[in-house]
Every structure is written in C-alpha cells, then in structure tokens.
Amino acid sequence: MLRDRLAAVALAESGHYRGRVVPDRWLRDPHWRCTHLHVDSGFQRDERGRRVCLIDDCRSPVRLTFPEDVSGPLPAPELRVQRPMTGGSGAGIMRTRPGAKW
C-alpha cells in the first residue's frame, strides 16, 4: 500500500512517524505520488474533494511524498536500526546497521 511505503520512507528519514507527521522538508517543497507511480508538485480535487493525480487525467489517489521523488517505482528505504556492539572494548556502544531486524 502506498501509504505504508511512504510511512517507511518518512520513518527512515526522520526516525519517527506518527499518523500524519512527515519530515518538515516534505512540507516545504511538497510533491505528490499517486498509486499509478506518477509524481508531481500538484494535485487536483475530485467531485468528492479527494486529492487525485492530475497527470494525463490519471485521477488516482495521491499521497504526500519526499521532494526528490520521481515518477516510477518507489525505491525501498534503507532502514537503519541501532544495535549494540558485542564483546571487546566496544561493549555497550550502539552501532547503526543497515537493514537490521531489531
């Protein structure tokens, strides 16, 4: 689902994502991604007032996305998770590992 994918990108960027909270820079230069892989700096409202894509009369629902996003498949975010180092003199130090499961 598009909402979940963009939430993962926001989480990877800002370290938190609660409901509608997105990184401030997304709001400074808003871009909108539709469910059919289009990205644009604007949207239109349909007859029910929902935000929809305006590219080539697509009219699919849109979500706020990050400013660098471009049309096409949404790249998977590189999640970084804090994991403790083990053993040696580095005991107790937190190290970031890409893609860690916990």
For each residue, the residues with C-beta under 8 A, 3 or more apart:
1: 4 5
2: 5 6 33 34 35 61 63 74
3: 6 7 63
4: 1 7 8
5: 1 2 8 9 74
6: 2 3 9 10 33 63 64 65 74
7: 3 4 10 11 17
8: 4 5 11 12 76 77 79
9: 5 6 12 13 65 66 74 77
10: 6 7 13 14 17 21 22 23 26 66
11: 7 8 14 15 16 17 77 79
12: 8 9 77 78 79 80
13: 9 10 23 66 77
14: 10 11 17 22 23
15: 11
16: 11 21
17: 7 10 11 14 21 22
18: 21
19:
20:
21: 10 16 17 18
22: 10 14 17 26 27 64
23: 10 13 14 26 66
24: 27 28
25: 28 29 66 67
26: 10 22 23 29 30 31 64 65 66 67
27: 22 24 30 64
28: 24 25 67
29: 25 26 41 67
30: 26 27 41 64 67
31: 26 39 40 41 64 65 66 67 69
32: 39 40 41 42 43 51 53 62 63 64 65
33: 2 6 37 38 39 62 63 65 69 74
34: 2 37 38 39 52 53 55 58 60 61 62 63
35: 2 60 61
36: 53 58 60
37: 33 34 71 72 73 74
38: 33 34 53 55 58 60 71
39: 31 32 33 34 65 69 70 71
40: 31 32 43 53 54 55
41: 29 30 31 32
42: 32 54
43: 32 40 51 52 53 54 62
44: 51 52 53 54 59
45: 49 50 51 52
46: 49 50 52 59
47:
48:
49: 45 46
50: 45 46 61
51: 32 43 44 45 61 62
52: 34 43 44 45 46 58 59 60 61 62
53: 32 34 36 38 40 43 44 58 59 60 61 62
54: 40 42 43 44 58 59
55: 34 38 40 58 71
56:
57:
58: 34 36 38 52 53 54 55
59: 44 46 52 53 54
60: 34 35 36 38 52 53
61: 2 34 35 50 51 52 53
62: 32 33 34 43 51 52 53
63: 2 3 6 32 33 34
64: 6 22 26 27 30 31 32
65: 6 9 26 31 32 33 39 69 74
66: 9 10 13 23 25 26 31 69
67: 25 26 28 29 30 31
68:
69: 31 33 39 65 66 74
70: 39
71: 37 38 39 55
72: 37
73: 37
74: 2 5 6 9 33 37 65 69
75:
76: 8
77: 8 9 11 12 13
78: 12 98 99
79: 8 11 12 98 99 100
80: 12 96 97 98 100
81: 96 97 99 100 101 102
82: 94 95 96
83: 94 95 96 97 100 102
84: 91 92 93 94 95
85: 88 90 91 92 93 94 95
86: 91
87: 90 91
88: 85 91
89:
90: 85 87 93 95
91: 84 85 86 87 88
92: 84 85
93: 84 85 90
94: 82 83 84 85
95: 82 83 84 85 90
96: 80 81 82 83
97: 80 81 83 100
98: 78 79 80
99: 78 79 81
100: 79 80 81 83 97
101: 81
102: 81 83
